[in-house]
Every structure is written in structure tokens, then in C-alpha cells.
């Protein structure tokens, strides 16, 4: 029997409480949307996958983990807290697995999807914000691919992680980018990417 999920409203409240930064909040909401899209595509539970996306970085501002410690700070501290709240182990394992340095293998499709969409959501956001429209609604796959090649653009986004994530998930890169763009378009206003 699977562990029941916490209510999204409760998860969202906790994420907001632990994450004052609007940018990181937006990132988690973007990843939630992309995770829901992939869950639907793979015939999985969008609520469960969305929860992993929504909460994957909720502890980052409190425990940034610059040293990349495997079992301290982000994401380990957050996972310990979520475990005490009764979050399901498959969700916690996916959250741990999104950071390579934890050493937690991505054995589930949920974990592979979270890893695959995490960095890409950051890149898509950056691409949308430099458009004249400041919107994801007119962003095309080709634009994201072009920006991916520009190492000076969105330096914090690991291109290697984007490529490895798509490969691990077993999806072609252009199709992967298109899936994430579409998911983010569906919640563009929530993400602050609906344009001016």
C-alpha cells in the first residue's frame, strides 16, 4: 500500500514558509508543472510527481550546502523534515536523487524525471526572461537550444545535467525541452512568465 500524500495546500504552505525568495519559489512551481506533465505522459500520478517537484528545493535557502555534503544541508535536511511529516519514501528518494552529490541513485521514473526537469526549468525561465515579451508563451525549442550553446548565458545552469537528465529519462532533447516549455506555459502567470 502506498503512503497517502500530504495535501498540496499544506506542502505549498511549507514551501513558502521555508523559501522567502520569489525566484526559488517560481523555480519549484515550474518544476512541479513539468513533473505533472511527465507523470501524465508516463501514466503516473501527477499529484505524487508534482509534490516531488514542488518540494525538491524547499530547504535550499535555509541549508544551501555549498560544500555539497552528501548527508547534510540541502536536500538531506529538508528530506529529514519531510520524513517526520510522513511524506512517502518514493518522493523523498526522488528529492535526494536530484542532487548528484547525495549519491542516491535515481532508480524510479519519478526520480529520473525530477533530475531531468530541474536544470531545464531554470534554463527555460532564463530564456523567457530575456525575450522582448518576457514570456514563455512565445519561447521556442530552437531558442532554448541556441541559448544552451552560449556558456555565458545562465551560467548557473548545468548543461551536462540537462543532457544527462534527458538521456536518463529516455527522451530526445528537443522533445524534452518542448514538454517543459508547454508545462510552463500552462502556469505562466503563476511563474511570472506571462509577459508584460
LINMOQUI-V114990 format. One line per field, one symbol per residue. ss: DSSP state (H for helix, E for strand, C for the rest). phi: phi as a letter, one per 20 degrees, with the letter a starting at -180 (. if undefined). psi: psi as a letter, one per 40 degrees, with the letter a starting at -180 (. if undefined). Layout:
ss = ???
phi = ???
psi = ???
This chain:
ss = CCCCCCCHHHHHHHHHHHCCCHHHHHHHHHHHHHHHHHHHHCCCCHHHHHHHHHHCCCCCCCCCCCCCCCCCCCCHHHHHHHHHCCCCHHHHHHHHHCCHHHCCCCCCHHHHHHHHHHHHHHHHHHHHHCCCCCECCCCCHHHHHHHHHCCCCCCCCCHHHHHHHHHHHCCCHHHHHHHHHHHHHCCHHHHCCECC
phi = .effeffggfffffgffecfffffgffffffgffffffgffemdefffffffffdfdfefffcfmfelffcclfeffffgffffenffffffffffffdgffmefeedffffffffegffffffgffffefgflcefdfdggfffffffeffelgfeffffffffffffmcfgfffffffgfffffcgffemcene
psi = hihiiiiddddddddddegdhddddddddddddddddddddefahdddddddddedededddgdfdefhdeiahedddddddddeeiiddddddddeehdedehigeidddddddddcddddddddddeeidefiedehidddddddddgdehfdehhddddddddddefiidddddddddddddefdddeffei.
